[in-house]
Amino acid sequence: MKINTLAIFVICILLGSCSVRKYVPAGQSLYVGNTVKVTPDSLTKPKVGELETSLEGIIKPPPNKTLFGFPWKVWFYYWIGEPKDEGGLRSWFRKKLGQPPVYANQRIVDINATNMVGFMDNEGYYKSSAKGKLKLNEKKRTAIAEYEAYVMPRYFINEINFVVPDSAQFNKDLVRTKKDTYLRKGDPIRLDVVTSERSRIEQLLKGKGYYYFNPDYLIMRVDSTIGKQDSTLAPQQVNLYLEVKKETAQTALKQYYINNIFVNTGTNEDKSADSATNRGPARRGLNINDPGKLYKRRIFYDAIAFRKGNLYTNTQQDLSVTRLVNFQNFKFVKNSFELVPRSDSAMLNVYYNLAPLKKKSLQTVLSASTKSNNLGGSELRVNLKNRNFLRGGEILTFSPYFGFDVQLGGNRVENPGRVGNEYVRYGAIASLSFPRFVIPFVKIRPERSQVLPKTIMALTYENRIQRGFYTTRSIRFDYSYVWSKNSRLEHNLTPIALNFIEPRNVDPLKYEEIIFNPNLSPLEARRYIDLIETKYFIMGSNYSVSYRPTPRPFSKNQFVMLGGIDYGGNLLSLLGKRPKSDTMANPAKELFGVPILQFVKLDGDIRYYRTINSRIKWANRLLAGVGIPFGNSRTMQMPQFKQYFGGGSTGLRAFRARALGPGAYNQDTSSIRLFGYQAFGDIRLEANSEVRVKFTDIIGGAVFVDAGNIWSYRGDASEGYGPESVFKKNFLNQVAVGGGIGLRLDFSFLVFRLDLATPFRKPWYTVTPVDTDPNAPFDPDAPVKYKNPWVFNEINFGSRAWRKENLVLNIAVGLPF
């Protein structure tokens, strides 16, 4: 069968090839590929590195795609035929499956060879050469372009000099910009770096008031003869001289100051729009034209950084536009500058023309999602939005929603009832956002923040139904501040976070099954009973920060750092009272009959990305987190919604979500059949590393390794998960390791991801005895031998049972980190 299929496929190719050949005009050949050979100079032997790949990337046009030498896309193009209707189905198939023929042309080959020489010059390979020729296949009527590049030594930077004719103010400011230059001694001379250097200088000079300056006024002169003049230097070095062109207009060398600022809110334009009444009094140089009196003037005073008499800077311009856009009250913000009409003027008038959005809007959103805990589902949300609610740029939002989540992959046999793996969510969120800090008795004016700070008050009510088990009702109020000094650093502080959590509507049959199930361990039963019987009242605060430093131009390294602290319960513990108890010596304090949770939780996330080349990237992440109950809650376990879990599509992908840990603990089989995987811990350590490869613009792949685990902060033989779950000195012996391969489909607006992984190290093997011969005599004094946690010797892709237990397919949207 396989041989016949292959024969048919080959015959189809041969027939198809004939059918394509007959369409090729006489004297023409289909252009189906190209090759590039890079030959270093035999005397100096320069390093060519990735030059061959770079030269291939600039070849135009792209050749017709082939499969085993057969131009299948061109075949489809001709086979489908000329469509009668450009918008019809036939036209759509022709565009998607077919490809118009590209004919070989020696002139195009010569142009590409010339472009290669220019590219090598721009990369510092001066005096290099390139040539190309067509290799024809008369039988198939196809052609391949063959290029050969002869590469001379690359030139590197020796000195960088900023040349100025005198000590005028502009020249002083120009020389000061050299401090953080992109041009470094020892780096290769590259045109794109020089271009970026000119743009950098322009931005710095505009930050000093030189409004009319642009990079075209700068010229970089290269002296490549210094190797001959100085015997101590290698012959492939250059000195650079940056200077201002002599024909530069004097207006570009002058500093400008702000005269008046005019703001037009975009409301009805009529005769009264220009009246003094509508414009209102000018303040700090701001003239605000708001005919409809829709906005409080203070929001423009806060948003616009310019003031009359200030030196113009591009930083203040960017700040002002960014702040106005982030109000989310305007369709667009049009900004312009005009020179004050005077012969010797160095003053600018500033104009902001705004187009308001509709005050009220209604939006319906139907979404599908995948989550880090391997749940996937859909949600219907209705967003009712009232912009400029209190005339100060505030946004009032009310969003009722209904959604569901189901477990993606696995767990069907272990948990046939799928209890704990199917959820229904419904509730509503009401929020009011202020574009400023709202702090009683305190007035803060962040003059240099990139985005105006926000104060957000949000009230959330949600019912989360865990099918076949119980319902969790949550009522939450948050009072938060969000601000950022620049695009790299963002802060989020919630000084007041109130949360009431109440389990309800417990399934009585499932409750009885927990209590009376003889196969369920006492630890598991106690844990689930606590879960469905314990209410929580939390009053706390939390703070998170994200730092995303901007990498230097052409840098291959990128870092991201995230962190946060969640702290709560202290204030409420002062108001709470201890209930009378005959069974507990020191019961937890309660407020309105609900235990008060006191805890502290710390999280850190460090990411490092390294660009190997244009198609390969190395991504790494290190996670750490700990949540500790204390004081009033020192005898309580952290609630699940504050704990960590292991495994899943964005964590340790070789283990199913919530199936790992804590520590060396291995979940009870009866528990898994009742509730699925439900392992949580108070401490998390995790490291991930993956190499991402881009095959095409849409298709990519990855090879990855993940390591880590979760642990309990405290526990003994009578509580939690037992002593093997607790974080101790030997925690490294309980680290899980796994790895695998991935497929990514990048559609620009979303990335669809499939990761197939398998465990390399199973931490529960460290407390799992090795199977012994049942016929061997029992020796109570013999030491217990445990399994080797490294399980490479167990890998058996031919075994269905092994594949079912150890191959984990993660389906997700978006990259894992």
ZAMIGU-87153 format. One line per field, with one value per residue (C-alpha): chain; x, y, z. Coordinates in steps of 0.1 Angstrom, whole numbers, plus 5000, padded with zeros to 4 digits. Last residue first. Layout:
residues N
ch = [A	...]
X = [X	...]
Y = [Y	...]
Z = [Z	...]
//
This chain:
residues 817
ch = [A	A	A	A	A	A	A	A	A	A	A	A	A	A	A	A	A	A	A	A	A	A	A	A	A	A	A	A	A	A	A	A	A	A	A	A	A	A	A	A	A	A	A	A	A	A	A	A	A	A	A	A	A	A	A	A	A	A	A	A	A	A	A	A	A	A	A	A	A	A	A	A	A	A	A	A	A	A	A	A	A	A	A	A	A	A	A	A	A	A	A	A	A	A	A	A	A	A	A	A	A	A	A	A	A	A	A	A	A	A	A	A	A	A	A	A	A	A	A	A	A	A	A	A	A	A	A	A	A	A	A	A	A	A	A	A	A	A	A	A	A	A	A	A	A	A	A	A	A	A	A	A	A	A	A	A	A	A	A	A	A	A	A	A	A	A	A	A	A	A	A	A	A	A	A	A	A	A	A	A	A	A	A	A	A	A	A	A	A	A	A	A	A	A	A	A	A	A	A	A	A	A	A	A	A	A	A	A	A	A	A	A	A	A	A	A	A	A	A	A	A	A	A	A	A	A	A	A	A	A	A	A	A	A	A	A	A	A	A	A	A	A	A	A	A	A	A	A	A	A	A	A	A	A	A	A	A	A	A	A	A	A	A	A	A	A	A	A	A	A	A	A	A	A	A	A	A	A	A	A	A	A	A	A	A	A	A	A	A	A	A	A	A	A	A	A	A	A	A	A	A	A	A	A	A	A	A	A	A	A	A	A	A	A	A	A	A	A	A	A	A	A	A	A	A	A	A	A	A	A	A	A	A	A	A	A	A	A	A	A	A	A	A	A	A	A	A	A	A	A	A	A	A	A	A	A	A	A	A	A	A	A	A	A	A	A	A	A	A	A	A	A	A	A	A	A	A	A	A	A	A	A	A	A	A	A	A	A	A	A	A	A	A	A	A	A	A	A	A	A	A	A	A	A	A	A	A	A	A	A	A	A	A	A	A	A	A	A	A	A	A	A	A	A	A	A	A	A	A	A	A	A	A	A	A	A	A	A	A	A	A	A	A	A	A	A	A	A	A	A	A	A	A	A	A	A	A	A	A	A	A	A	A	A	A	A	A	A	A	A	A	A	A	A	A	A	A	A	A	A	A	A	A	A	A	A	A	A	A	A	A	A	A	A	A	A	A	A	A	A	A	A	A	A	A	A	A	A	A	A	A	A	A	A	A	A	A	A	A	A	A	A	A	A	A	A	A	A	A	A	A	A	A	A	A	A	A	A	A	A	A	A	A	A	A	A	A	A	A	A	A	A	A	A	A	A	A	A	A	A	A	A	A	A	A	A	A	A	A	A	A	A	A	A	A	A	A	A	A	A	A	A	A	A	A	A	A	A	A	A	A	A	A	A	A	A	A	A	A	A	A	A	A	A	A	A	A	A	A	A	A	A	A	A	A	A	A	A	A	A	A	A	A	A	A	A	A	A	A	A	A	A	A	A	A	A	A	A	A	A	A	A	A	A	A	A	A	A	A	A	A	A	A	A	A	A	A	A	A	A	A	A	A	A	A	A	A	A	A	A	A	A	A	A	A	A	A	A	A	A	A	A	A	A	A	A	A	A	A	A	A	A	A	A	A	A	A	A	A	A	A	A	A	A	A	A	A	A	A	A	A	A	A	A	A	A	A	A	A	A	A	A	A	A	A	A	A	A	A	A	A	A	A	A	A	A	A	A	A	A	A	A	A	A	A	A	A	A	A	A	A	A	A	A	A	A	A	A	A	A	A	A	A	A	A	A	A	A	A	A	A	A	A	A	A	A	A	A	A	A	A	A	A	A	A	A	A	A	A	A	A	A	A	A	A	A	A	A	A	A	A	A	A	A	A	A	A	A	A	A	A	A	A	A	A	A	A]
X = [5067	5045	5038	5002	4971	4973	4972	4995	5000	5014	5032	5040	5009	4993	5026	5038	5005	5007	5043	5063	5075	5093	5111	5116	5154	5152	5133	5155	5138	5156	5132	5136	5154	5143	5171	5167	5159	5123	5136	5107	5117	5116	5085	5070	5102	5106	5091	5114	5100	5084	5097	5123	5100	5077	5102	5097	5126	5127	5089	5075	5064	5043	5037	5011	5007	4984	4999	4974	4970	5001	4988	5018	5014	5037	5047	5065	5091	5098	5111	5107	5124	5108	5128	5124	5161	5166	5144	5169	5171	5133	5101	5073	5054	5071	5058	5021	4998	4981	4977	4982	5017	5032	5029	5044	5054	5041	5061	5059	5082	5109	5124	5114	5133	5123	5127	5106	5089	5076	5051	5036	5064	5083	5105	5110	5129	5124	5150	5135	5144	5123	5131	5106	5105	5071	5062	5027	5015	4985	4976	4941	4944	4909	4882	4869	4891	4922	4913	4910	4944	4960	4983	5020	5039	5076	5073	5038	5038	5027	4993	4979	4982	4995	5032	5057	5047	5063	5048	5029	5008	5003	5025	5027	5002	5006	4984	4963	4932	4937	4934	4967	4965	4955	4975	4994	4963	4959	4996	5011	5001	5031	5030	5062	5072	5100	5101	5132	5126	5146	5141	5167	5158	5164	5152	5169	5200	5209	5186	5189	5159	5161	5132	5130	5098	5095	5066	5061	5030	5022	4993	4967	4932	4903	4879	4842	4817	4810	4848	4867	4899	4915	4911	4937	4932	4911	4885	4863	4860	4849	4853	4883	4874	4882	4888	4926	4928	4910	4940	4966	4948	4968	5000	5006	5040	5051	5077	5084	5117	5122	5156	5167	5200	5209	5217	5213	5200	5204	5177	5148	5145	5112	5106	5073	5061	5035	5020	4994	4972	4950	4916	4906	4875	4876	4850	4860	4836	4843	4881	4884	4864	4887	4918	4905	4895	4930	4948	4925	4933	4905	4900	4874	4851	4828	4837	4845	4817	4793	4804	4799	4764	4756	4768	4779	4758	4782	4819	4823	4851	4849	4877	4887	4918	4928	4963	4964	4996	5006	5039	5052	5088	5100	5075	5084	5076	5047	5015	4987	4969	4943	4912	4899	4866	4858	4828	4834	4809	4824	4800	4804	4812	4794	4804	4827	4804	4821	4798	4813	4808	4834	4837	4865	4880	4908	4932	4953	4986	4991	5014	5051	5054	5075	5053	5037	5014	5003	4977	4972	4942	4925	4944	4929	4959	4951	4932	4903	4889	4855	4848	4818	4824	4797	4791	4790	4814	4807	4835	4845	4876	4867	4845	4854	4831	4856	4886	4916	4901	4892	4922	4940	4934	4920	4900	4868	4859	4826	4815	4789	4796	4783	4806	4799	4825	4828	4856	4869	4882	4874	4838	4825	4817	4842	4834	4805	4811	4787	4807	4788	4808	4802	4830	4845	4866	4900	4916	4951	4961	4979	4947	4932	4907	4876	4859	4825	4825	4794	4801	4778	4791	4784	4803	4810	4847	4860	4882	4910	4930	4962	4981	5015	5028	5065	5090	5125	5114	5140	5118	5085	5056	5055	5066	5038	5036	5011	4994	4964	4949	4926	4893	4893	4882	4907	4926	4956	4957	4959	4987	5007	5004	5016	5045	5057	5058	5074	5102	5105	5116	5107	5122	5096	5082	5045	5042	5044	5036	5000	4981	4977	4967	4945	4927	4924	4901	4872	4857	4824	4819	4803	4823	4856	4884	4913	4941	4970	4998	4999	4963	4944	4909	4879	4878	4841	4835	4863	4845	4860	4835	4806	4807	4803	4824	4806	4830	4866	4882	4904	4936	4959	4993	5011	5048	5070	5107	5130	5168	5185	5207	5179	5168	5204	5199	5224	5245	5278	5267	5271	5299	5307	5343	5349	5384	5386	5403	5409	5447	5455	5469	5505	5519	5501	5495	5487	5461	5447	5435	5398	5388	5350	5330	5296	5272	5245	5219	5198	5193	5167	5169	5138	5129	5163	5150	5173	5153	5153	5191	5188	5163	5185	5216	5197	5186	5222	5233	5206	5219	5254	5243	5224	5255	5278	5314	5324	5328	5362	5357	5320	5295	5261	5270	5261	5284	5287	5256	5277	5295	5262	5252	5285	5281	5247	5259	5287	5322	5336	5340	5327	5339	5326	5353	5349	5381	5392	5360	5363	5366	5358	5384	5374	5346	5341	5304	5292	5256	5238	5203	5183	5164	5134	5122	5122	5143	5163	5174	5192	5218	5216	5246	5256	5285	5297	5325	5342	5360	5347	5332	5319	5283	5271	5298	5286	5250	5261	5280	5250	5228	5251	5247	5209	5209	5230	5205	5176	5193	5199	5162	5144	5106	5084	5051	5020	5015	4986	4969	4957	4954	4940	4916	4903	4898	4878	4856	4847	4859	4879	4850	4858	4887	4917	4926	4927	4952	4975	4979	4979	5009	5026	5021	5035	5068	5082	5119	5111	5084	5089	5081	5086	5115	5115	5121	5145	5176	5181	5177	5202	5229	5221	5222	5257	5269	5261	5297	5321	5353	5380	5407	5434	5451	5424	5397	5366	5343	5306	5284	5248	5222	5189	5156	5127	5128	5107	5124	5117	5128	5094	5067	5062	5027	5038	5063	5036	5016	5048	5057	5022	5025	5059	5046	5014	5035	5057	5026	5011	5043	5045	5009	5016	5047	5028	5000]
Y = [5334	5305	5321	5328	5306	5271	5234	5213	5176	5155	5122	5103	5083	5076	5072	5046	5026	5027	5013	5020	5054	5037	5060	5042	5044	5081	5082	5101	5098	5065	5044	5039	5011	5006	4993	4956	4953	4940	4912	4894	4863	4868	4854	4889	4900	4937	4968	4998	5019	5053	5082	5096	5084	5113	5137	5124	5134	5134	5139	5141	5170	5179	5216	5230	5268	5292	5327	5356	5389	5382	5348	5329	5291	5276	5240	5226	5200	5183	5187	5176	5180	5178	5190	5170	5163	5201	5204	5187	5216	5214	5226	5204	5179	5147	5156	5152	5168	5192	5179	5149	5136	5170	5202	5237	5258	5232	5228	5234	5221	5230	5222	5229	5220	5232	5227	5251	5254	5281	5284	5318	5339	5306	5282	5304	5286	5291	5276	5270	5274	5273	5275	5270	5274	5277	5278	5276	5245	5231	5196	5191	5166	5151	5154	5119	5097	5118	5115	5077	5075	5095	5123	5117	5139	5144	5182	5194	5180	5178	5170	5206	5211	5180	5174	5177	5213	5225	5260	5279	5249	5232	5218	5229	5248	5278	5290	5322	5308	5275	5290	5291	5264	5275	5271	5303	5322	5347	5354	5339	5324	5322	5325	5320	5326	5321	5320	5319	5323	5317	5323	5315	5329	5315	5329	5363	5351	5339	5365	5360	5365	5366	5366	5371	5366	5372	5367	5373	5364	5375	5362	5369	5354	5364	5336	5344	5346	5383	5389	5359	5353	5319	5294	5292	5260	5243	5215	5233	5265	5300	5323	5347	5382	5404	5441	5440	5410	5431	5455	5428	5406	5411	5413	5406	5415	5417	5412	5413	5416	5415	5413	5414	5405	5405	5442	5458	5490	5489	5470	5489	5478	5460	5465	5454	5462	5447	5459	5444	5454	5435	5428	5392	5374	5337	5309	5273	5244	5233	5235	5222	5191	5187	5188	5165	5138	5140	5136	5109	5088	5081	5044	5039	5066	5076	5113	5122	5102	5119	5153	5142	5130	5163	5185	5217	5247	5271	5280	5317	5341	5377	5400	5435	5450	5485	5498	5484	5495	5489	5502	5503	5508	5506	5529	5557	5570	5546	5547	5525	5531	5507	5505	5470	5455	5418	5395	5359	5330	5295	5268	5231	5196	5182	5211	5236	5266	5300	5328	5362	5398	5424	5460	5481	5515	5526	5555	5561	5579	5599	5581	5590	5604	5635	5661	5637	5661	5647	5663	5647	5653	5621	5604	5603	5600	5610	5597	5584	5549	5537	5500	5477	5440	5414	5377	5343	5314	5278	5253	5218	5201	5197	5167	5152	5123	5099	5113	5090	5080	5115	5132	5140	5170	5205	5207	5227	5264	5283	5318	5345	5382	5415	5444	5479	5506	5542	5561	5594	5621	5649	5657	5633	5604	5614	5581	5559	5523	5493	5462	5429	5397	5362	5338	5307	5278	5263	5251	5239	5257	5284	5293	5289	5314	5319	5352	5367	5404	5427	5464	5493	5529	5562	5595	5590	5597	5632	5645	5666	5694	5703	5734	5747	5782	5783	5811	5817	5848	5871	5880	5875	5853	5829	5796	5771	5737	5708	5680	5660	5638	5610	5593	5610	5599	5571	5594	5575	5595	5628	5614	5601	5634	5654	5631	5629	5668	5670	5646	5664	5695	5732	5755	5768	5803	5792	5758	5724	5692	5689	5662	5678	5713	5695	5675	5707	5724	5702	5688	5689	5727	5723	5752	5738	5760	5759	5785	5772	5796	5787	5796	5814	5824	5807	5798	5795	5828	5845	5837	5815	5788	5813	5815	5778	5746	5720	5700	5692	5698	5726	5732	5761	5765	5799	5808	5778	5783	5774	5767	5776	5753	5741	5777	5784	5761	5734	5739	5732	5698	5691	5668	5632	5619	5582	5565	5532	5498	5469	5474	5465	5494	5497	5505	5538	5556	5524	5512	5548	5547	5539	5574	5575	5607	5608	5635	5652	5676	5646	5637	5665	5699	5721	5719	5724	5729	5707	5675	5681	5677	5644	5631	5642	5626	5593	5595	5601	5571	5549	5558	5550	5517	5509	5517	5493	5498	5467	5473	5476	5512	5518	5537	5537	5569	5575	5603	5617	5638	5663	5672	5683	5704	5723	5728	5742	5766	5780	5768	5767	5746	5712	5677	5648	5621	5584	5563	5527	5513	5480	5472	5438	5420	5412	5389	5374	5367	5340	5338	5310	5317	5285	5280	5259	5248	5211	5198	5230	5232	5265	5277	5315	5336	5358	5381	5396	5418	5431	5464	5472	5446	5471	5460	5488	5478	5442	5453	5474	5445	5423	5449	5447	5409	5413	5438	5413	5385	5407	5414	5377	5370	5339	5339	5341	5322	5334	5314	5291	5277	5309	5332	5306	5294	5330	5336	5304	5314	5347	5383	5385	5370	5352	5333	5324	5288	5264	5242	5272	5285	5250	5241	5274	5263	5229	5240	5204	5202	5178	5203	5238	5274	5299	5322	5353	5385	5397	5385	5404	5374	5353	5379	5377	5339	5340	5367	5347	5344	5358	5359	5374	5351	5379	5362	5339	5365	5348	5330	5332	5309	5319	5296	5304	5288	5281	5308	5293	5295	5316	5313	5300	5309	5285	5270	5237	5232	5233	5204	5184	5190	5180	5147	5140	5151	5130	5100	5104	5106	5075	5056	5067	5055	5022	5016	5024	5000]
Z = [5289	5279	5245	5236	5232	5247	5241	5263	5253	5281	5272	5304	5315	5282	5264	5290	5287	5249	5250	5218	5230	5259	5283	5316	5315	5313	5346	5370	5403	5411	5431	5468	5487	5523	5545	5557	5594	5588	5565	5547	5527	5489	5472	5466	5449	5456	5439	5447	5475	5465	5487	5462	5433	5443	5427	5391	5368	5330	5326	5290	5269	5238	5235	5211	5208	5189	5188	5184	5165	5145	5132	5148	5148	5173	5176	5207	5217	5251	5286	5321	5355	5390	5420	5452	5458	5456	5486	5509	5533	5538	5522	5534	5512	5525	5560	5551	5526	5549	5584	5606	5596	5597	5577	5572	5543	5518	5486	5448	5421	5397	5363	5327	5295	5260	5223	5202	5168	5145	5116	5106	5091	5083	5102	5133	5160	5198	5222	5256	5292	5323	5360	5389	5426	5444	5480	5497	5478	5459	5445	5431	5402	5396	5422	5430	5408	5418	5455	5451	5435	5463	5451	5453	5478	5471	5475	5469	5444	5407	5394	5397	5359	5341	5342	5314	5309	5341	5339	5312	5299	5332	5360	5396	5417	5439	5468	5474	5457	5475	5510	5530	5557	5592	5625	5620	5609	5638	5636	5605	5571	5547	5509	5490	5454	5430	5392	5368	5331	5300	5262	5235	5201	5166	5133	5129	5149	5184	5201	5238	5262	5299	5323	5361	5381	5418	5442	5479	5500	5536	5556	5581	5573	5595	5602	5595	5623	5618	5623	5636	5655	5651	5679	5708	5729	5703	5710	5736	5716	5724	5695	5693	5685	5655	5653	5658	5635	5608	5607	5604	5579	5547	5527	5490	5477	5441	5415	5377	5359	5321	5304	5267	5251	5214	5214	5180	5196	5234	5252	5268	5304	5312	5349	5364	5399	5422	5455	5477	5506	5530	5543	5540	5553	5546	5549	5556	5551	5515	5517	5552	5542	5512	5533	5560	5534	5518	5551	5563	5531	5507	5501	5529	5514	5543	5547	5512	5497	5521	5509	5473	5480	5499	5469	5486	5478	5495	5499	5511	5502	5513	5499	5508	5492	5503	5497	5461	5446	5409	5396	5361	5349	5313	5296	5320	5355	5357	5378	5389	5422	5435	5457	5455	5467	5464	5470	5462	5462	5457	5446	5454	5441	5410	5388	5405	5404	5406	5418	5413	5427	5419	5431	5416	5425	5402	5407	5377	5372	5341	5317	5311	5347	5348	5365	5390	5407	5441	5463	5497	5521	5509	5480	5445	5423	5387	5356	5377	5370	5384	5383	5385	5378	5374	5381	5364	5363	5354	5361	5349	5362	5399	5392	5358	5367	5351	5371	5364	5330	5318	5334	5301	5278	5284	5316	5312	5318	5316	5313	5321	5324	5338	5331	5345	5336	5348	5332	5346	5323	5348	5338	5364	5341	5314	5297	5306	5296	5296	5288	5282	5287	5272	5282	5267	5279	5286	5318	5317	5349	5329	5311	5277	5263	5241	5239	5232	5238	5238	5239	5249	5248	5265	5262	5225	5218	5217	5189	5202	5186	5206	5194	5206	5198	5194	5203	5190	5170	5153	5123	5141	5133	5163	5149	5148	5165	5160	5179	5168	5194	5182	5192	5226	5261	5266	5289	5277	5245	5264	5286	5256	5237	5267	5276	5240	5238	5272	5261	5227	5246	5241	5268	5291	5288	5288	5303	5285	5303	5292	5311	5345	5332	5307	5334	5355	5330	5339	5307	5289	5288	5254	5239	5253	5240	5265	5264	5284	5292	5329	5330	5303	5314	5297	5260	5260	5276	5257	5225	5198	5201	5202	5164	5160	5162	5182	5205	5195	5228	5214	5234	5227	5243	5242	5239	5244	5239	5210	5208	5175	5154	5131	5124	5112	5081	5076	5044	5063	5073	5110	5121	5130	5123	5125	5125	5108	5113	5089	5085	5121	5140	5154	5119	5118	5085	5065	5090	5093	5057	5064	5074	5076	5076	5093	5083	5104	5091	5078	5115	5121	5139	5138	5175	5190	5225	5246	5242	5205	5208	5225	5200	5170	5186	5189	5153	5141	5162	5147	5112	5122	5137	5105	5084	5103	5113	5133	5171	5186	5198	5204	5183	5200	5218	5254	5262	5227	5232	5251	5219	5203	5233	5232	5194	5199	5225	5203	5212	5177	5145	5159	5151	5172	5170	5173	5173	5163	5148	5129	5092	5079	5057	5021	5011	4976	4972	4948	4937	4918	4905	4898	4866	4854	4820	4832	4803	4798	4834	4835	4860	4861	4871	4900	4911	4943	4954	4986	4987	5022	5044	5070	5072	5049	5023	5025	5018	4989	4974	4979	4962	4932	4931	4934	4904	4884	4891	4881	4848	4843	4845	4856	4854	4884	4878	4898	4930	4938	4969	4987	4957	4934	4961	4966	4929	4925	4955	4939	4945	4913	4893	4861	4876	4854	4860	4889	4872	4862	4898	4912	4890	4901	4937	4930	4914	4915	4926	4955	4965	4950	4959	4931	4938	4961	4941	4954	4973	5005	5029	5011	5018	5055	5056	5039	5063	5094	5104	5077	5097	5075	5060	5054	5025	5011	5011	5024	4999	5005	4983	4979	4963	4946	4938	4915	4888	4860	4826	4795	4759	4748	4773	4803	4802	4787	4815	4842	4826	4822	4859	4869	4851	4867	4901	4898	4888	4919	4942	4925	4930	4967	4973	4956	4977	5009	5000]
//
